[in-house]
Amino acid sequence: MILDEPTNHIDIKTRKVLEEALESFEGTILYVSHDRYFLNQFSDRIMEIHNQTLTSYFGNYEYYKEKRKTTEPKVIESTEVKSQVREEEQK
């Protein structure tokens, strides 16, 4: 499922329904969001694109912020991303 800013312009009741639906969804969700609470609650991987560089952080938004302070973005080749996804799926 792909979502673009899923929490923008929704009321609290609708947000609760959305969160319950996402919690019960068993597939992969790719979303873009500026909602830090939402990112912390529903993310287990943050992917940052900066200067044509893709960096993957396995954790929620708080984890990303901490790791980002100490690491420089690095280019991840598509084969490396596939390998990382396989490793995470096996856990």
C-alpha positions, 0 to 999 in steps of 0.5 A: 500500500502506498500512502501520501501524507495519510494524516493530513486534513483528517479529524481525530475520529478518522485518524483513529480509524486509519490507525486501526486499519494500518495496525491490522494490515499485514502487507507492506506500507510505503508512505510519506509523512511529516507527522512525527507521531505517526512516523514513530508509531508505524515505522520500522524503517526510514528511507532518506533520499538526499542528494541522489543518495538513498540511506535506509535506517531500520527503526522508527523516527526517533531511531532515525534521528539518533542515527542520522546525527552520527552517520553520513548518508551512503548510496545503497545499490538496489541489490543491497536494498534487496538483500537488506529487505530479505534479511529483515523479512527473515527476522 
